[in-house]
Amino acid sequence: MTEEVKKFKLFKKKERIPSYKCWWRDTFEAIIVAALLALFLRTFVFGTFKIPTESMVPNLLIGDHLIVNSFIYGPTATGLERALFPFAEIKRGDIIVFNSPMDPNVQFVKRVIGLPGDKIKIDGSKIFINDEKLDDPWAHLQSWRPEESRRRFQPVRVPENSYFVMGDNRDNSNDSRFWGPVKREMIRGRAFLIYWCYEASTEEYLATGMERIKNLFKTFWNFISKTRWERTLKIVN
């Protein structure tokens, strides 16, 4: 065997070693990049939220699991940013997820009714925005409840950088009528999509400790029979 042939075989042998190592390195790097991307999307672009109460019935039900667009209300410094990225202003009628003004560790989902600077007046089931009656297609009212028993709300002005929010289930919602407007910095994003809906009670969703573990097993066991399949991938509006 000539010296040139020996050198060529040795070169090919050495060449295969880095190729083998690169396969594992590339796989590991791909996993790390995917994990970081998922963390970024989860933190800055999309979040999740599950509905534990009836405050948004019938539009959102107990057991609806939502994808929340955390990016859409992002601040923009220039017109170029607004042109390039899908940012939007918070609008009347948007369903938003926000930290509770009473406990920042708790999140609520409600619908935006009043914008900064609006004058809000509530007379039973009627809402007036700047002295004009609101066209309110989202409201759900208990038919058995007499009108005179509903809460009256004297005119208030929504502060700057704040929003007046209400649950669609107007007779069964803890909202701005009781604890005031929500500050802009408390808003986490806009509800976008129902990715799963599981039929359960408020008590099951709010359970802690061993009860929560038992409920997880029940969810796994009843996944097919108690999933509301018709609500899967339903756009929130």
Residue frames as qw, qx, qy, qz and C-alpha x, y, z in Angstrom:
[[0.000, 0.889, 0.457, 0.000, 0.00, 0.00, 0.00],
 [0.426, 0.481, -0.025, 0.766, 1.49, 3.30, -1.04],
 [0.241, -0.220, -0.442, 0.836, 2.03, 6.14, 1.39],
 [0.241, -0.078, -0.187, -0.949, -0.58, 8.25, -0.42],
 [0.575, -0.310, -0.652, -0.383, -3.26, 5.56, -0.02],
 [0.491, -0.312, -0.661, 0.473, -2.52, 5.21, 3.72],
 [0.067, -0.125, -0.208, 0.968, -2.84, 8.95, 4.20],
 [0.394, -0.172, -0.408, -0.805, -6.15, 9.01, 2.27],
 [0.600, -0.356, -0.710, -0.100, -7.68, 6.19, 4.41],
 [0.388, -0.285, -0.532, 0.697, -6.52, 7.85, 7.61],
 [0.095, -0.001, -0.040, -0.995, -8.04, 11.13, 6.45],
 [0.519, -0.270, -0.546, -0.599, -11.43, 9.46, 5.69],
 [0.565, -0.339, -0.712, 0.242, -11.41, 7.73, 9.09],
 [0.224, -0.230, -0.361, 0.876, -10.81, 11.00, 10.90],
 [0.216, -0.122, -0.291, -0.924, -13.45, 12.71, 8.76],
 [0.515, -0.381, -0.695, -0.327, -16.19, 10.31, 9.95],
 [0.409, -0.307, -0.650, 0.561, -15.64, 11.02, 13.67],
 [0.051, 0.169, 0.170, -0.970, -16.63, 14.71, 13.62],
 [0.413, -0.146, -0.532, -0.724, -19.60, 13.79, 11.42],
 [0.518, -0.361, -0.774, 0.038, -20.87, 11.36, 14.08],
 [0.284, -0.336, -0.485, 0.755, -20.33, 13.90, 16.86],
 [0.122, 0.015, -0.153, -0.980, -22.01, 16.67, 14.89],
 [0.426, -0.348, -0.704, -0.450, -25.20, 14.61, 14.60],
 [0.480, -0.515, -0.639, 0.311, -25.57, 14.48, 18.37],
 [0.229, -0.272, -0.171, 0.919, -24.50, 18.07, 18.81],
 [0.192, -0.145, -0.409, -0.880, -27.00, 19.27, 16.20],
 [0.472, -0.467, -0.715, -0.216, -29.79, 17.28, 17.85],
 [0.432, -0.470, -0.506, 0.580, -28.95, 18.68, 21.27],
 [0.096, -0.150, 0.045, 0.983, -28.77, 22.22, 19.92],
 [0.289, -0.302, -0.589, -0.692, -32.10, 21.76, 18.14],
 [0.480, -0.537, -0.688, 0.086, -33.73, 20.64, 21.40],
 [0.337, -0.400, -0.304, 0.796, -32.30, 23.62, 23.29],
 [0.038, -0.008, -0.284, -0.958, -33.42, 26.07, 20.59],
 [0.382, -0.415, -0.687, -0.458, -36.91, 24.54, 20.51],
 [0.460, -0.539, -0.608, 0.357, -37.19, 24.76, 24.32],
 [0.220, -0.311, -0.113, 0.918, -36.05, 28.39, 24.33],
 [0.166, -0.160, -0.480, -0.847, -38.45, 29.23, 21.50],
 [0.436, -0.511, -0.719, -0.177, -41.34, 27.56, 23.35],
 [0.399, -0.502, -0.455, 0.618, -40.44, 29.48, 26.51],
 [0.084, -0.128, 0.136, 0.979, -40.30, 32.74, 24.56],
 [0.296, -0.313, -0.608, -0.667, -43.66, 32.09, 22.90],
 [0.473, -0.532, -0.695, 0.102, -45.21, 31.08, 26.23],
 [0.365, -0.468, -0.329, 0.735, -43.88, 34.19, 27.99],
 [0.049, -0.395, 0.104, 0.911, -44.15, 36.94, 25.39],
 [0.243, 0.042, -0.604, -0.757, -46.47, 35.78, 22.60],
 [0.655, -0.287, -0.515, -0.472, -49.01, 33.23, 23.83],
 [0.186, -0.244, 0.758, -0.576, -50.32, 32.22, 27.22],
 [0.394, -0.284, -0.836, -0.254, -53.04, 29.91, 28.47],
 [0.307, -0.134, 0.429, -0.839, -56.03, 30.36, 30.75],
 [0.225, -0.287, -0.917, -0.162, -58.85, 28.09, 31.87],
 [0.388, -0.419, -0.114, -0.813, -62.36, 29.25, 32.76],
 [0.203, -0.054, -0.897, 0.389, -63.30, 28.22, 36.32],
 [0.185, 0.388, 0.569, -0.701, -66.56, 30.17, 36.78],
 [0.327, 0.602, 0.710, 0.162, -69.79, 31.09, 35.00],
 [0.065, -0.689, -0.126, 0.711, -69.04, 34.83, 34.69],
 [0.103, 0.414, -0.497, -0.756, -68.67, 34.68, 30.88],
 [0.297, 0.316, 0.898, 0.069, -71.54, 32.27, 30.11],
 [0.928, 0.146, 0.340, -0.049, -72.75, 31.55, 27.45],
 [0.505, 0.802, -0.316, -0.042, -69.81, 32.77, 25.37],
 [0.323, 0.455, -0.787, 0.264, -67.21, 31.04, 27.54],
 [0.844, -0.370, -0.259, -0.290, -68.08, 27.99, 29.64],
 [0.574, -0.625, 0.518, -0.109, -66.56, 26.47, 32.74],
 [0.837, -0.057, 0.512, 0.184, -63.84, 24.17, 31.44],
 [0.603, 0.784, 0.014, 0.147, -62.88, 26.20, 28.38],
 [0.668, -0.427, 0.209, 0.573, -59.09, 26.24, 28.04],
 [0.369, 0.921, 0.093, -0.078, -57.96, 29.34, 26.17],
 [0.660, 0.100, 0.098, 0.738, -54.94, 30.44, 24.21],
 [0.102, -0.926, -0.193, 0.308, -54.25, 34.07, 25.09],
 [0.593, 0.590, 0.053, 0.545, -52.48, 36.38, 22.65],
 [0.526, -0.691, -0.149, 0.472, -49.98, 38.15, 24.90],
 [0.491, -0.052, 0.309, 0.812, -48.30, 39.95, 22.00],
 [0.199, 0.656, 0.564, 0.460, -51.17, 41.83, 20.36],
 [0.208, -0.950, -0.221, -0.068, -51.35, 44.69, 22.89],
 [0.717, -0.207, -0.021, 0.665, -47.58, 45.21, 22.95],
 [0.033, -0.882, -0.046, 0.469, -46.39, 48.84, 23.08],
 [0.690, 0.443, 0.278, 0.501, -45.04, 50.35, 19.85],
 [0.340, -0.595, -0.010, 0.728, -42.65, 53.26, 19.67],
 [0.022, 0.373, -0.433, -0.820, -42.81, 53.98, 15.94],
 [0.710, 0.401, 0.016, -0.579, -45.14, 53.74, 12.98],
 [0.445, 0.441, -0.756, -0.190, -42.75, 51.23, 11.41],
 [0.099, -0.095, 0.933, -0.334, -43.32, 48.83, 14.32],
 [0.552, 0.310, 0.468, -0.616, -47.06, 49.19, 13.95],
 [0.638, 0.513, -0.316, -0.481, -46.76, 48.44, 10.23],
 [0.367, 0.411, -0.834, -0.040, -44.51, 45.39, 10.64],
 [0.089, -0.016, -0.934, 0.347, -46.07, 43.70, 13.67],
 [0.343, -0.481, -0.672, -0.447, -49.71, 42.72, 14.38],
 [0.118, -0.172, -0.575, 0.791, -50.19, 45.07, 17.33],
 [0.198, -0.603, -0.579, -0.512, -53.67, 46.38, 18.13],
 [0.189, -0.334, 0.335, -0.860, -55.31, 48.82, 20.50],
 [0.042, 0.263, 0.899, -0.348, -57.60, 47.49, 23.19],
 [0.275, -0.208, -0.414, -0.842, -61.15, 47.91, 21.86],
 [0.581, -0.050, 0.399, -0.708, -64.61, 47.85, 23.35],
 [0.911, 0.165, -0.084, -0.370, -65.86, 44.27, 23.12],
 [0.483, 0.461, -0.728, 0.152, -62.43, 42.60, 23.42],
 [0.881, -0.451, -0.112, -0.089, -62.26, 39.67, 25.84],
 [0.272, 0.710, -0.532, 0.373, -59.12, 40.16, 27.90],
 [0.832, -0.328, -0.383, 0.233, -57.18, 38.25, 30.55],
 [0.077, 0.745, -0.271, 0.605, -55.74, 40.37, 33.36],
 [0.391, -0.031, -0.728, 0.562, -54.37, 40.22, 36.88],
 [0.334, -0.746, -0.571, -0.071, -57.02, 40.87, 39.49],
 [0.032, 0.721, -0.164, 0.672, -56.86, 44.38, 41.03],
 [0.697, -0.622, 0.123, -0.336, -57.51, 42.72, 44.38],
 [0.765, -0.398, 0.484, 0.147, -54.88, 39.97, 44.06],
 [0.331, 0.719, -0.477, -0.381, -52.23, 40.21, 41.30],
 [0.192, -0.284, 0.936, 0.080, -51.58, 36.46, 41.64],
 [0.476, 0.408, 0.759, -0.176, -55.10, 35.71, 40.39],
 [0.001, 0.106, -0.518, -0.849, -56.14, 36.19, 36.77],
 [0.470, 0.495, 0.540, -0.492, -59.61, 37.03, 35.47],
 [0.187, 0.159, 0.671, 0.700, -61.20, 37.02, 32.03],
 [0.210, 0.675, 0.492, -0.508, -63.80, 39.69, 31.20],
 [0.443, 0.597, 0.462, 0.484, -65.03, 41.81, 28.32],
 [0.238, -0.145, -0.058, 0.959, -63.95, 45.42, 27.81],
 [0.079, 0.774, 0.628, 0.023, -66.95, 47.75, 28.10],
 [0.033, -0.992, -0.076, 0.096, -65.45, 51.15, 28.91],
 [0.716, 0.373, -0.061, 0.587, -62.32, 52.74, 27.40],
 [0.424, -0.282, -0.248, 0.824, -60.07, 55.40, 28.94],
 [0.045, 0.051, -0.065, -0.996, -61.99, 58.66, 29.34],
 [0.343, -0.381, -0.707, -0.487, -65.45, 57.08, 28.89],
 [0.384, -0.197, 0.427, -0.795, -68.27, 58.04, 31.21],
 [0.328, -0.121, -0.928, -0.130, -70.02, 54.86, 32.34],
 [0.490, -0.123, 0.359, -0.785, -73.54, 54.68, 33.76],
 [0.233, -0.087, -0.958, -0.144, -75.41, 51.44, 34.49],
 [0.531, -0.069, 0.223, -0.814, -79.16, 51.36, 35.02],
 [0.859, 0.034, 0.410, -0.306, -80.13, 47.77, 35.70],
 [0.805, 0.152, 0.499, 0.281, -79.53, 45.86, 32.46],
 [0.464, 0.849, 0.133, 0.214, -78.84, 49.04, 30.44],
 [0.626, -0.353, 0.083, 0.690, -75.35, 50.46, 29.99],
 [0.283, 0.949, 0.133, 0.029, -74.71, 54.03, 28.89],
 [0.683, -0.109, 0.134, 0.710, -71.39, 55.14, 27.43],
 [0.153, -0.098, 0.111, 0.977, -70.98, 58.91, 27.32],
 [0.402, 0.307, 0.335, -0.795, -74.78, 59.27, 27.77],
 [0.623, 0.276, -0.454, -0.575, -75.58, 56.95, 24.84],
 [0.876, -0.151, 0.365, -0.276, -77.09, 53.50, 25.37],
 [0.120, -0.483, 0.825, 0.267, -74.62, 50.78, 24.51],
 [0.846, 0.215, -0.315, -0.372, -75.55, 48.22, 21.86],
 [0.329, -0.509, 0.756, -0.248, -74.72, 45.23, 24.04],
 [0.820, 0.159, -0.407, -0.369, -75.04, 41.95, 22.09],
 [0.423, 0.297, -0.808, 0.281, -72.76, 40.12, 24.55],
 [0.345, -0.291, 0.533, -0.716, -74.94, 40.44, 27.67],
 [0.494, -0.218, -0.827, -0.157, -76.59, 37.38, 29.15],
 [0.329, -0.315, 0.347, -0.820, -79.29, 38.14, 31.75],
 [0.025, 0.153, 0.961, -0.227, -81.13, 35.76, 34.03],
 [0.254, -0.374, -0.550, -0.702, -84.73, 35.81, 32.78],
 [0.502, -0.569, -0.649, 0.049, -86.15, 35.12, 36.24],
 [0.406, -0.314, -0.325, 0.795, -84.47, 38.12, 37.85],
 [0.106, 0.901, 0.419, -0.039, -86.61, 41.30, 38.13],
 [0.461, 0.640, 0.011, 0.614, -85.12, 44.42, 36.56],
 [0.272, -0.868, 0.078, -0.408, -85.43, 46.49, 39.73],
 [0.844, -0.509, 0.119, 0.117, -83.18, 44.06, 41.62],
 [0.790, 0.324, 0.015, 0.520, -80.21, 44.71, 39.34],
 [0.511, -0.462, -0.107, 0.717, -77.37, 46.96, 40.36],
 [0.255, 0.945, 0.156, 0.132, -77.53, 50.69, 39.55],
 [0.691, -0.183, 0.047, 0.698, -74.25, 52.43, 38.91],
 [0.058, 0.940, 0.127, -0.310, -73.99, 56.18, 39.01],
 [0.636, 0.742, -0.101, 0.185, -71.86, 57.81, 36.27],
 [0.629, -0.612, 0.291, 0.381, -68.10, 57.37, 36.67],
 [0.451, 0.819, -0.324, -0.144, -65.26, 58.41, 34.41],
 [0.966, -0.008, 0.023, 0.257, -62.80, 55.68, 33.40],
 [0.333, -0.815, 0.281, 0.382, -59.28, 56.92, 34.26],
 [0.472, 0.723, -0.469, -0.186, -56.53, 57.20, 31.67],
 [0.306, 0.410, -0.858, 0.045, -54.74, 53.92, 30.93],
 [0.324, 0.014, 0.835, -0.445, -57.60, 52.00, 32.54],
 [0.382, -0.068, -0.698, -0.602, -60.53, 49.90, 31.29],
 [0.594, -0.082, 0.434, -0.672, -64.00, 49.11, 32.64],
 [0.300, 0.142, -0.906, -0.264, -64.65, 45.38, 32.28],
 [0.691, -0.082, 0.337, -0.635, -67.70, 43.19, 32.83],
 [0.298, -0.032, 0.950, 0.087, -68.59, 39.51, 32.58],
 [0.303, -0.095, -0.618, -0.720, -71.05, 38.54, 29.85],
 [0.450, -0.470, -0.759, -0.014, -73.12, 36.75, 32.49],
 [0.001, 0.564, -0.104, 0.819, -74.12, 40.12, 33.96],
 [0.673, -0.571, -0.028, -0.470, -76.13, 38.75, 36.89],
 [0.924, -0.356, 0.078, 0.114, -73.31, 36.47, 38.01],
 [0.695, 0.450, -0.117, 0.549, -70.02, 38.29, 37.54],
 [0.501, -0.744, -0.061, 0.439, -67.52, 39.89, 39.88],
 [0.585, 0.455, 0.253, 0.622, -66.15, 42.76, 37.78],
 [0.266, 0.235, -0.073, 0.932, -65.51, 46.53, 37.50],
 [0.415, -0.644, -0.323, -0.555, -68.93, 47.26, 38.97],
 [0.777, -0.593, -0.207, 0.039, -67.53, 46.04, 42.30],
 [0.700, -0.478, 0.089, 0.524, -63.78, 46.76, 42.25],
 [0.057, 0.858, -0.130, -0.493, -63.37, 49.46, 39.61],
 [0.670, 0.695, -0.226, -0.130, -61.47, 49.74, 36.31],
 [0.914, -0.136, 0.178, 0.337, -58.45, 47.63, 35.39],
 [0.099, -0.837, 0.337, 0.420, -55.13, 49.40, 34.84],
 [0.692, 0.624, -0.309, -0.192, -53.42, 48.86, 31.50],
 [0.151, 0.586, -0.785, 0.133, -50.32, 47.29, 33.03],
 [0.563, -0.141, 0.723, -0.375, -52.46, 44.55, 34.62],
 [0.827, 0.410, 0.059, -0.380, -53.71, 43.29, 31.23],
 [0.573, -0.341, 0.703, 0.246, -51.95, 40.12, 30.06],
 [0.045, -0.122, 0.758, 0.639, -53.52, 39.74, 26.61],
 [0.621, 0.156, -0.075, -0.764, -56.60, 39.01, 24.53],
 [0.663, 0.032, 0.733, -0.147, -58.42, 35.66, 24.59],
 [0.237, 0.459, -0.587, -0.623, -57.95, 34.16, 21.14],
 [0.625, 0.132, -0.680, -0.360, -58.86, 30.46, 20.86],
 [0.790, -0.320, 0.384, -0.356, -60.48, 27.63, 22.82],
 [0.333, 0.470, -0.804, -0.151, -58.02, 24.77, 22.36],
 [0.357, -0.128, -0.922, 0.075, -59.86, 22.36, 24.69],
 [0.490, -0.369, 0.125, -0.779, -63.04, 22.28, 26.75],
 [0.363, -0.050, -0.914, 0.175, -63.57, 19.78, 29.56],
 [0.521, -0.573, -0.315, -0.549, -66.89, 19.56, 31.36],
 [0.516, -0.158, -0.653, 0.532, -66.32, 20.09, 35.08],
 [0.307, -0.867, -0.390, -0.037, -67.58, 22.15, 38.01],
 [0.045, 0.877, -0.245, 0.412, -66.07, 25.28, 39.53],
 [0.709, -0.612, 0.326, -0.128, -65.17, 23.27, 42.64],
 [0.939, 0.075, 0.202, 0.269, -63.17, 20.79, 40.56],
 [0.557, 0.664, -0.026, 0.499, -61.21, 23.52, 38.81],
 [0.119, -0.815, 0.277, -0.495, -60.44, 25.42, 42.02],
 [0.917, -0.393, -0.066, 0.010, -59.52, 22.32, 44.06],
 [0.114, 0.780, -0.578, 0.211, -56.12, 22.15, 45.75],
 [0.410, -0.444, 0.758, -0.245, -53.96, 19.48, 47.37],
 [0.309, -0.020, 0.949, 0.052, -55.11, 15.87, 47.18],
 [0.522, 0.593, 0.495, -0.362, -58.46, 16.86, 45.68],
 [0.352, 0.763, -0.314, -0.442, -56.64, 18.39, 42.74],
 [0.063, -0.382, 0.899, 0.204, -54.62, 15.20, 42.22],
 [0.429, 0.278, 0.839, -0.186, -57.80, 13.10, 42.34],
 [0.485, 0.729, 0.202, -0.439, -59.40, 15.43, 39.79],
 [0.162, 0.643, -0.622, -0.417, -56.42, 15.03, 37.46],
 [0.209, -0.062, 0.972, 0.082, -56.93, 11.27, 37.49],
 [0.442, 0.545, 0.626, -0.339, -60.66, 11.78, 36.84],
 [0.348, 0.757, -0.177, -0.524, -59.85, 14.07, 33.93],
 [0.030, 0.427, -0.844, -0.323, -57.54, 11.47, 32.41],
 [0.290, 0.161, 0.938, -0.095, -60.12, 8.71, 32.87],
 [0.363, 0.683, 0.581, -0.255, -63.02, 10.77, 31.45],
 [0.167, -0.417, 0.338, 0.827, -61.04, 12.66, 28.81],
 [0.009, 0.139, 0.760, 0.635, -63.02, 11.39, 25.82],
 [0.135, -0.596, -0.788, -0.080, -66.51, 11.32, 27.35],
 [0.204, -0.814, -0.374, 0.395, -66.34, 14.74, 29.07],
 [0.270, -0.235, 0.302, 0.883, -64.47, 16.72, 26.42],
 [0.441, 0.725, 0.342, -0.404, -66.81, 19.13, 24.62],
 [0.592, 0.024, 0.543, 0.595, -65.43, 18.35, 21.17],
 [0.302, 0.777, 0.463, 0.300, -67.67, 20.88, 19.40],
 [0.168, -0.981, 0.005, 0.095, -65.83, 23.71, 21.20],
 [0.731, -0.290, 0.320, 0.528, -62.34, 22.55, 20.23],
 [0.403, 0.021, 0.374, 0.835, -60.43, 25.19, 18.22],
 [0.061, 0.834, 0.528, 0.148, -63.29, 27.68, 18.48],
 [0.301, 0.366, -0.057, 0.879, -62.31, 31.31, 17.98],
 [0.217, -0.566, -0.576, 0.548, -63.19, 33.56, 20.95],
 [0.086, 0.361, 0.270, 0.888, -65.28, 36.62, 20.14]]
